[in-house]
Amino acid sequence: MPSAAAPIISSVQKLVLYETRARYFLVGSNNAETKYRVLKIDRTEPKDLVIIDDRHVYTQQEVRELLGRLDLGNRTKMGQKGSSGLFRAVSAFGVVGFVRFLEGYYIVLITKRRKMADIGGHAIYKVEDTNMIYIPNDSVRVTHPDEARYLRIFQNVDLSSNFYFSYSYDLSHSLQYNLTVLRMPLEMLKSETTQNRQESFDIFEDEGLITQGGSGVFGICSEPYMKYVWNGELLDIIKNTVHRDWLLYIIHGFCGQSKLLIYGRPVYVTLIARRSSKFAGTRFLKRGANCEGDVANEVETEQILCDASVMSFTAGSYSSYVQVRGSVPLYWSQDISTMMPKPPITLDQADPFAHVAALHFDQMFQRFGSPIIILNLVKEREKRKHERILSEELVAAVTYLNQFLPPEHTIVYIPWDMAKYTKSKLCNVLDRLNVIAESVVKKTGFFVNRPDSYCSILRPDEKWNELGGCVIPTGRLQTGILRTNCVDCLDRTNTAQFMVGKCALAYQLYSLGLIDKPNLQFDTDAVRLFEELYEDHGDTLSLQYGGSQLVHRVKTYRKIAPWTQHSKDIMQTLSRYYSNAFSDADRQDSINLFLGVFHPTEGKPHLWELPTDFYLHHKNTMRLLPTRRSYTYWWTPEVIKHLPLPYDEVICAVNLKKLIVKKFHKYEEEIDIHNEFFRPYELSSFDDTFCLAMTSSARDFMPKTVGIDPSPFTVRKPDETGKSVLGNKSNREEAVLQRKTAASAPPPPSEEAVSSSSEDDSGTDREEEGSVSQRSTPVKMTDAGDSAKVTENVVQPMKELYGINLSDGLSEEDFSIYSRFVQLGQSQHKQDKNSQQPCSRCSDGVIKL
């Protein structure tokens, strides 16, 4: 009798593309290179894609013999030596998909990857580089004059920038969904295995069903949630033709992981953001919602906490909390043709029955359950109506929809003018957000895969007893979701989400027995680590949607940001304005082409000839939709029936059809995550083993002074921390920004060695070798010898050139920035002085940044 269930690991992780005149042969293998699959791609068809998958699993010897026969059979003259008939074209790690414009098909392959995180032994990789190969042979190619332009537009979507995938973990679903599927009753798994066997057309699909001595494991593979999959359209043409292991689904957003060291016990804090591929686009060109209830800038953020001392999903301790951001679900837009910093907000269509909002919230009920809590951060009071237009319409829509819902499942609406509170000197923004966060987490609860720890019974906390969610024998489930929005869903939203995440993190740590009370203070190593993880998350999402990094950060709302931050905020605002005004239209065209919203067709207008893409995203403008929902019973009946549980996680016939269940031997490679992670079958190298250089609370945040409390939950003073409280992330911010938006990413450490010659370059390389966050340690002047050295090399030149001294009130981080600035500019200053020309770096003692 089977003892457990486990995720199925893809058997296609290493690929090699071989080329002949008539065909491409794509050979894929597992990590151990013991099982192989082969795809045959025809090159004689000028515009059609012909792919043959025999679905046979080859051994290494069989593949060598097959390639040898192909090489021999494709030589110019039979038996001729010295000329090869089979050429090795490229090595890869996965297939992104196939795409066609006006000529033939292209294949997009992942040629470089980098490990970014690890969840229960399941590696999460970032796409580092891709290769796009034209399939048809030159002899049959039919050229088109506009093909090259479409190719350039398609390649403007930088696949090396924040696209992620995994061979064994479903990134499109939450941890709660993935672990709930693995805990299905064994009787249902048996019936599903039998049903799959009867309906399967693959004669090799059930090779692993025979078990020795009755000891076996069910392997489970679930369908991805296509809303967060970005290459679904590219894989759609081969979805029903090839084995599922060839289908590698990628998400777009953010993935970061840090290590919280609690008295030597490692706890991984992982942050995953999934950006929706529906109604996707750039800031001013995608606002509100489309006719199907999909909203602009919709991102699902999940924070995962796991005890890294135990790797297994079955025996380990895991917890997660999910929240969502997204544009206000109404028909609204902003006209950027006026070239104003804040274009006026326009309601495009009247929607008295809140039809689009109903579709949106119905989707959320199905995925997250109830309650749905809306935290609306837009302005409530304005001299001239601007953001208030959205607040009034959203209140009306929620009020209308709530009158038909059961009272226990109504939508909770929390309006809070965050901008107004920020301007007030009497109000503390984060204190108010903390109160909101406590009430939200208590209503939704969070996910944990273990029963309540004994410490919560031994030392009960009154807040713990008020916690919501759903308690089950194996742990707790999160039921419901917090949906946060402002106008752009960038700066204010990220700070609010951080505060809610900080509150949830305290409950997660308490549930795993790691702290004695569900409460975390600012200025502790744990919160600083979590804050910088969230700022990296916010910067990345802001770059994708708004074209610049965050303008206002958590430090801004805490009112402890350094005075130099103001100039950086201005630069980020200008960068965002430039991006929105001049480059967003091209980025929007690229996204529309990549996601398959627009399909090039001969004889129809080209993408760049369309005056607007409104008709592409709103399908009801081109044809009448077949069904129209009721104005009163606006929800899906099956969804409401199972609330507060999310319908997607309910064990029913509809959801069981989305699963693929197979039975394997206990130690078979497809379900053996231990061998997949540790790889005892190969010689390990340090580059591969330690390629994930995550941030650690002990190394990067804990003070280095002897006698300091090593607990990451101890509040630190500015003079006893390893980093400056007021400091920014790094003085190499420009280099980090370039790395995040560069068209071609640096090679991962597992592929090529990284070397540098200078001190600053080595720091940059270490960041690019896979660290999730970019940080720097400010200059410390605690030692007398060090102080003398700094005074000699830095302080004196600063005083001579600019009249700046430490007595002027500079913080350590500011002093560090200026000292490096001076050291770099000293030589230029001396040259200007010797040539008796005015110095280009200073004027009347004022630094020109």
Secondary structure as the mmCIF struct_conf table of DSSP 4:
data_model
#
loop_
_struct_conf.conf_type_id
_struct_conf.id
_struct_conf.beg_label_comp_id
_struct_conf.beg_label_asym_id
_struct_conf.beg_label_seq_id
_struct_conf.end_label_comp_id
_struct_conf.end_label_asym_id
_struct_conf.end_label_seq_id
STRN STRN1 ALA A 4 PRO A 7
HELX_LH_PP_P HELX_LH_PP_P1 ILE A 8 SER A 10
BEND BEND1 SER A 11 SER A 11
STRN STRN2 LYS A 14 GLU A 19
BEND BEND2 ARG A 21 ALA A 22
STRN STRN3 ARG A 23 SER A 29
TURN_TY1_P TURN_TY1_P1 ASN A 31 ALA A 32
BEND BEND3 GLU A 33 GLU A 33
STRN STRN4 TYR A 36 ASP A 42
BEND BEND4 ARG A 43 THR A 44
BEND BEND5 PRO A 46 LYS A 47
STRN STRN5 ILE A 51 ASP A 53
STRN STRN6 TYR A 58 TYR A 58
HELX_RH_AL_P HELX_RH_AL_P1 GLN A 60 GLY A 73
TURN_TY1_P TURN_TY1_P2 ASN A 74 ASN A 74
BEND BEND6 ARG A 75 LYS A 77
TURN_TY1_P TURN_TY1_P3 MET A 78 GLY A 79
BEND BEND7 LYS A 81 GLY A 82
BEND BEND8 GLY A 85 GLY A 85
STRN STRN7 PHE A 87 ALA A 92
BEND BEND9 PHE A 93 PHE A 93
STRN STRN8 GLY A 94 ARG A 100
BEND BEND10 PHE A 101 GLY A 104
STRN STRN9 TYR A 105 ILE A 119
TURN_TY1_P TURN_TY1_P4 GLY A 120 GLY A 121
STRN STRN10 HIS A 122 TYR A 134
BEND BEND11 PRO A 136 PRO A 136
TURN_TY1_P TURN_TY1_P5 ASP A 138 VAL A 140
TURN_TY1_P TURN_TY1_P6 PRO A 145 ASP A 146
HELX_RH_AL_P HELX_RH_AL_P2 GLU A 147 GLN A 155
TURN_TY1_P TURN_TY1_P7 ASN A 156 ASN A 156
BEND BEND12 VAL A 157 VAL A 157
TURN_TY1_P TURN_TY1_P8 LEU A 159 SER A 160
BEND BEND13 SER A 161 ASN A 162
STRN STRN11 PHE A 163 PHE A 165
BEND BEND14 TYR A 167 TYR A 169
TURN_TY1_P TURN_TY1_P9 LEU A 171 SER A 172
BEND BEND15 HIS A 173 HIS A 173
HELX_RH_AL_P HELX_RH_AL_P3 LEU A 175 LEU A 182
TURN_TY1_P TURN_TY1_P10 ARG A 183 ARG A 183
HELX_RH_AL_P HELX_RH_AL_P4 LEU A 186 GLU A 199
TURN_TY1_P TURN_TY1_P11 ILE A 203 GLY A 208
STRN STRN12 GLN A 212 GLN A 212
TURN_TY1_P TURN_TY1_P12 GLY A 213 GLY A 214
STRN STRN13 SER A 215 SER A 215
STRN STRN14 GLY A 216 SER A 222
HELX_RH_3T_P HELX_RH_3T_P1 MET A 226 TYR A 228
BEND BEND16 TRP A 230 ASN A 231
HELX_RH_AL_P HELX_RH_AL_P5 GLY A 232 LEU A 235
HELX_RH_3T_P HELX_RH_3T_P2 ASP A 236 ILE A 238
TURN_TY1_P TURN_TY1_P13 LYS A 239 THR A 241
BEND BEND17 VAL A 242 VAL A 242
HELX_RH_3T_P HELX_RH_3T_P3 ARG A 244 TRP A 246
STRN STRN15 ILE A 251 ILE A 262
TURN_TY1_P TURN_TY1_P14 TYR A 263 GLY A 264
STRN STRN16 ARG A 265 ARG A 275
BEND BEND18 SER A 277 SER A 277
TURN_TY1_P TURN_TY1_P15 LYS A 278 PHE A 279
TURN_TY1_P TURN_TY1_P16 ARG A 283 LEU A 285
BEND BEND19 LYS A 286 LYS A 286
BEND BEND20 GLY A 288 GLY A 288
STRN STRN17 ALA A 289 ALA A 289
TURN_TY1_P TURN_TY1_P17 CYS A 291 GLU A 292
BEND BEND21 GLY A 293 GLY A 293
STRN STRN18 VAL A 295 VAL A 295
TURN_TY1_P TURN_TY1_P18 ALA A 296 ASN A 297
STRN STRN19 VAL A 299 ASP A 307
TURN_TY1_P TURN_TY1_P19 ALA A 308 SER A 309
TURN_TY1_P TURN_TY1_P20 PHE A 313 ALA A 315
BEND BEND22 GLY A 316 GLY A 316
STRN STRN20 TYR A 318 ARG A 325
BEND BEND23 PRO A 329 TYR A 331
STRN STRN21 TRP A 332 GLN A 334
HELX_RH_3T_P HELX_RH_3T_P4 ILE A 336 THR A 338
BEND BEND24 PRO A 341 LYS A 342
HELX_LH_PP_P HELX_LH_PP_P2 PRO A 343 PRO A 344
STRN STRN22 ILE A 345 LEU A 347
BEND BEND25 GLN A 349 GLN A 349
TURN_TY1_P TURN_TY1_P21 PRO A 352 PHE A 353
HELX_RH_AL_P HELX_RH_AL_P6 HIS A 355 PHE A 368
BEND BEND26 SER A 370 SER A 370
STRN STRN23 ILE A 372 ASN A 376
BEND BEND27 VAL A 378 VAL A 378
BEND BEND28 GLU A 380 GLU A 380
BEND BEND29 LYS A 383 ARG A 384
BEND BEND30 HIS A 386 HIS A 386
TURN_TY1_P TURN_TY1_P22 GLU A 387 GLU A 387
HELX_RH_AL_P HELX_RH_AL_P7 ARG A 388 ASN A 402
TURN_TY1_P TURN_TY1_P23 GLN A 403 PHE A 404
BEND BEND31 LEU A 405 LEU A 405
HELX_RH_3T_P HELX_RH_3T_P5 PRO A 407 HIS A 409
HELX_LH_PP_P HELX_LH_PP_P3 THR A 410 ILE A 411
STRN STRN24 VAL A 412 PRO A 415
HELX_RH_AL_P HELX_RH_AL_P8 MET A 418 LYS A 423
BEND BEND32 LYS A 425 LEU A 426
HELX_RH_AL_P HELX_RH_AL_P9 VAL A 429 THR A 444
STRN STRN25 PHE A 447 VAL A 448
BEND BEND33 ASN A 449 ARG A 450
HELX_LH_PP_P HELX_LH_PP_P4 PRO A 451 SER A 453
HELX_RH_AL_P HELX_RH_AL_P10 TYR A 454 LEU A 458
BEND BEND34 ARG A 459 ARG A 459
HELX_RH_AL_P HELX_RH_AL_P11 GLU A 462 ASN A 465
TURN_TY1_P TURN_TY1_P24 GLU A 466 GLU A 466
BEND BEND35 GLY A 469 GLY A 469
STRN STRN26 CYS A 470 ILE A 472
TURN_TY1_P TURN_TY1_P25 PRO A 473 THR A 474
STRN STRN27 GLY A 475 LEU A 477
BEND BEND36 GLY A 480 GLY A 480
STRN STRN28 ILE A 481 ASN A 485
BEND BEND37 VAL A 487 LEU A 490
HELX_RH_AL_P HELX_RH_AL_P12 ASP A 491 SER A 511
TURN_TY1_P TURN_TY1_P26 LEU A 512 GLY A 513
BEND BEND38 LEU A 514 PRO A 518
TURN_TY1_P TURN_TY1_P27 PHE A 522 ASP A 523
STRN STRN29 THR A 524 THR A 524
HELX_RH_AL_P HELX_RH_AL_P13 ASP A 525 GLY A 546
BEND BEND39 GLY A 547 SER A 548
BEND BEND40 VAL A 551 HIS A 552
HELX_RH_AL_P HELX_RH_AL_P14 VAL A 554 ARG A 558
TURN_TY1_P TURN_TY1_P28 LYS A 559 LYS A 559
TURN_TY1_P TURN_TY1_P29 TRP A 563 TRP A 563
HELX_RH_AL_P HELX_RH_AL_P15 THR A 564 TYR A 578
HELX_RH_PI_P HELX_RH_PI_P1 SER A 579 SER A 583
HELX_RH_AL_P HELX_RH_AL_P16 ASP A 584 PHE A 594
TURN_TY1_P TURN_TY1_P30 LEU A 595 GLY A 596
BEND BEND41 VAL A 597 PHE A 598
TURN_TY1_P TURN_TY1_P31 GLU A 602 GLY A 603
BEND BEND42 LYS A 604 LYS A 604
HELX_RH_3T_P HELX_RH_3T_P6 LEU A 607 GLU A 609
BEND BEND43 PRO A 611 PRO A 611
BEND BEND44 ASP A 613 ASP A 613
HELX_RH_AL_P HELX_RH_AL_P17 PHE A 614 HIS A 617
HELX_RH_3T_P HELX_RH_3T_P7 LYS A 619 THR A 621
TURN_TY1_P TURN_TY1_P32 MET A 622 MET A 622
BEND BEND45 ARG A 623 ARG A 623
BEND BEND46 PRO A 626 PRO A 626
BEND BEND47 TYR A 631 TYR A 633
BEND BEND48 TRP A 635 TRP A 635
HELX_RH_AL_P HELX_RH_AL_P18 PRO A 637 LYS A 641
TURN_TY1_P TURN_TY1_P33 HIS A 642 PRO A 644
BEND BEND49 LEU A 645 LEU A 645
HELX_RH_3T_P HELX_RH_3T_P8 TYR A 647 GLU A 649
BEND BEND50 VAL A 650 VAL A 650
BEND BEND51 CYS A 652 CYS A 652
HELX_RH_AL_P HELX_RH_AL_P19 ALA A 653 LEU A 656
TURN_TY1_P TURN_TY1_P34 LYS A 657 LYS A 658
STRN STRN30 LEU A 659 HIS A 665
TURN_TY1_P TURN_TY1_P35 LYS A 666 TYR A 667
TURN_TY1_P TURN_TY1_P36 GLU A 669 ILE A 671
HELX_RH_AL_P HELX_RH_AL_P20 ILE A 673 PHE A 678
TURN_TY1_P TURN_TY1_P37 PRO A 680 TYR A 681
BEND BEND52 GLU A 682 GLU A 682
HELX_RH_AL_P HELX_RH_AL_P21 PHE A 686 THR A 689
TURN_TY1_P TURN_TY1_P38 PHE A 690 PHE A 690
STRN STRN31 THR A 695 SER A 696
HELX_RH_AL_P HELX_RH_AL_P22 SER A 697 ASP A 700
TURN_TY1_P TURN_TY1_P39 PHE A 701 PHE A 701
BEND BEND53 MET A 702 MET A 702
BEND BEND54 THR A 705 THR A 705
TURN_TY1_P TURN_TY1_P40 VAL A 706 GLY A 707
TURN_TY1_P TURN_TY1_P41 PRO A 712 PHE A 713
BEND BEND55 THR A 714 THR A 714
STRN STRN32 VAL A 715 VAL A 715
HELX_LH_PP_P HELX_LH_PP_P5 ARG A 716 LYS A 717
HELX_RH_3T_P HELX_RH_3T_P9 PRO A 718 GLU A 720
BEND BEND56 THR A 721 LYS A 723
TURN_TY1_P TURN_TY1_P42 VAL A 725 LEU A 726
BEND BEND57 LYS A 729 LYS A 729
TURN_TY1_P TURN_TY1_P43 ASN A 731 ARG A 732
HELX_RH_AL_P HELX_RH_AL_P23 GLU A 733 THR A 741
BEND BEND58 ALA A 743 SER A 744
HELX_LH_PP_P HELX_LH_PP_P6 ALA A 745 PRO A 748
TURN_TY1_P TURN_TY1_P44 PRO A 749 GLU A 751
BEND BEND59 GLU A 752 GLU A 752
BEND BEND60 SER A 757 SER A 758
HELX_RH_AL_P HELX_RH_AL_P24 GLU A 759 GLU A 768
TURN_TY1_P TURN_TY1_P45 GLU A 769 GLY A 770
BEND BEND61 VAL A 772 SER A 773
HELX_LH_PP_P HELX_LH_PP_P7 THR A 777 VAL A 779
BEND BEND62 ASP A 783 ASP A 783
HELX_RH_AL_P HELX_RH_AL_P25 ALA A 784 VAL A 790
HELX_RH_PI_P HELX_RH_PI_P2 THR A 791 VAL A 795
HELX_RH_AL_P HELX_RH_AL_P26 GLN A 796 TYR A 802
HELX_RH_3T_P HELX_RH_3T_P10 LEU A 806 ASP A 808
HELX_RH_AL_P HELX_RH_AL_P27 GLU A 812 ASN A 834
TURN_TY1_P TURN_TY1_P46 SER A 835 GLN A 836
BEND BEND63 SER A 840 ARG A 841
STRN STRN33 CYS A 842 SER A 843
TURN_TY1_P TURN_TY1_P47 ASP A 844 GLY A 845
STRN STRN34 VAL A 846 ILE A 847
#
